[in-house]
Amino acid sequence: MRGARSAKWAAVAIVVALAATACGSDDDNGGSGDGGNASGNASGIVKVDGGEPQSALLPTSTNEQFGSLVIKNVFANLLDFEDDGSIKYVAAESIESNDDASVWTIKLKDGFTFHDGEKVTAQHYVDAWNWAANVENGQSQSAWFEDIEGYADVHPSEEGAEPTADTMSGLKVVDDTTFEVTLANPVSYYEYKLGYHVFAPLPSAFYDDPDAFGQAPIGQGPYQFTSWAHNEKITLTTYADYAGPNKAQNGGVEIIAYDNLSTAYQDLQSGNLDVLRQVDPKDLPVYQTDLGDRAIAQPYNATQSIVPAFYAGWGDLDDPSKVLQGVSMAIDRETITQTVLNGSRTPADSFTPPGVFGHLENAADGKTDFNPEEARRLVEEGGGVPGDKITLQINGDGGHAEWATAVCNDIIKNLDVECVLDTKPDFATDLADRRADKVVSMYRGGWLQDYPLNVNFLRDLYSSTAPSNYGRYSNEEVDELFKQGDQAGSFDETVTAYQEAEKVLWEDMPAIPLWYQNVNAGFSENVENVHFDVAGQPVIEDITVK
């Protein structure tokens, strides 16, 4: 890949340093053993905690953790990332670009089949990408294809406009295992984006009934879908003919839906659950003692924030950026992370976590420092909090109540404004309200990496057209800086341009970063070789059952 080698080596240094100095807790597990090398019960079933997916199980309509956990294991990505941030190929044999990174040639590994037996070809990728990009198919993740030449023809920007083409001109099948992607403009880091699950292929059977497929997906990954008992569990079975390098070392997985993490922890202790991806905050002080060497604590690339809905009064203030900077400085991150979260998070001073390439240390320039006096001054000068009240929306099934309450208490104490929680029953309901612009004031924003680059934590959240920009933040200067970064002549120039964009974001405050996430997890006595990847997800295929 042109221009990427230096970036990969720099990422190594960042992640190694992070692993040496940080201890963690939050979304997923890190672990014990050499994944996949130990013997075990090859037919044993692994029980993992999860929840009800918010959308149908399609790669291009899923961007939340519960659905992604299924997609990640049913479909094999073109590539994945090592713990040091470097690229490793999974379904791809190679990915090469021309000199200016405007044309990318993707060669597939031979031997992959879908779970219905159909051989995977380059045409399956091209057809899937064209279908997902077409505006008439209503895919929430369609913007991931906007780099490709001809995207505007299948997905016009004007609301209500119809496509003028059925396919993107930038996609071309070369042979059964090779296809070519021509971009509308050069993108130096395009290979990194291809590590996200939206770029998965779809079998011929998908087009017969896409709605039915979303309830019972057919992928080409290490596990095949078996059943979905809504709000109870999703069952996956090991696919014996999987051709990828990450073959399953167990017989399958049950992803069990929990409405709270405390119950999941009790099930873990009793052996009714094998992997708990995140310990409830109230169990953080005891879980390492309870579980011993089955407890996991490690950093991963994710952030936690609170996000203003700009349509809910924030955009009407005299100076919303001053008010939001003031709210940020009213929050005592150090005390909350050390007490309520038992030292399991690291206060954030950047929009990007330390383990991704392009992270800027102390990018906040004091805007995340606890300073009640300055906080009050900024809020008053900016026009005050809308309605003198902040309503913070969270999902009740994610273990957020304790820290969110502490954040609200700081706001009440230091700004003399009302702050209350709006607790949704589950993450699916929470996300549905965000998408429908029903957030009353602010919402809890969590983001884990799709690829280990600052672009993913900036453009994919704060571009005016980003699918996950639920606060509806928009700034033409930021969009232009993102565009310049995308079209930069080298990987390093791209990263630098995005760092400049982050500086503008700190002036605007489209979100208030709180802390960097860490995995605080555990596993039962029934399993071994449990570990988590750099995105904070359990590597289920490596787990062995005793």
Sequence and secondary structure as in RCSB ss.txt:
>XXXX:A:sequence
MRGARSAKWAAVAIVVALAATACGSDDDNGGSGDGGNASGNASGIVKVDGGEPQSALLPTSTNEQFGSLVIKNVF
ANLLDFEDDGSIKYVAAESIESNDDASVWTIKLKDGFTFHDGEKVTAQHYVDAWNWAANVENGQSQSAWFEDIEG
YADVHPSEEGAEPTADTMSGLKVVDDTTFEVTLANPVSYYEYKLGYHVFAPLPSAFYDDPDAFGQAPIGQGPYQF
TSWAHNEKITLTTYADYAGPNKAQNGGVEIIAYDNLSTAYQDLQSGNLDVLRQVDPKDLPVYQTDLGDRAIAQPY
NATQSIVPAFYAGWGDLDDPSKVLQGVSMAIDRETITQTVLNGSRTPADSFTPPGVFGHLENAADGKTDFNPEEA
RRLVEEGGGVPGDKITLQINGDGGHAEWATAVCNDIIKNLDVECVLDTKPDFATDLADRRADKVVSMYRGGWLQD
YPLNVNFLRDLYSSTAPSNYGRYSNEEVDELFKQGDQAGSFDETVTAYQEAEKVLWEDMPAIPLWYQNVNAGFSE
NVENVHFDVAGQPVIEDITVK
>XXXX:A:secstr
 TT HHHHHHHHHHHHHHHHH    SS    SS TTTS   TT EEEEEE   SS S TTT  SHHHHHHHHHHS
  SEEE TTS EEESSEEEEEE TTSSEEEEEE TT B TTS B  HHHHHHHHHHHH GGG  TTGGGGTTBTT
HHHHS SSTT   S SS TTEEEEETTEEEEEBSS  TTHHHHTTSGGG    GGGGG HHHHHHS   SSSEEE
EEEETTTEEEEEE TT  SSS  SSSEEEEEE S HHHHHHHHHHTS SEESS  GGGHHHHHHHHGGGEEEEEE
EEEEEEEE GGGTGGGSS HHHHHHHHHHT  HHHHHHTTTTT SEE SSSS TTSBT  TTTTTTTTS  HHHH
HHHHHHHT SGGGEEEEEEETTTT HHHHHHHHHHHHHHH  EEEEEEESSHHHHHHHHHTT  SSEEEEEEE S
SSBHHHHHHHHHSTT TT TT    HHHHHHHHHHHT SSHHHHHHHHHHHHHHHHHH SSEEEEEEEEEEEE T
TEE   B TTS B GGG EE 
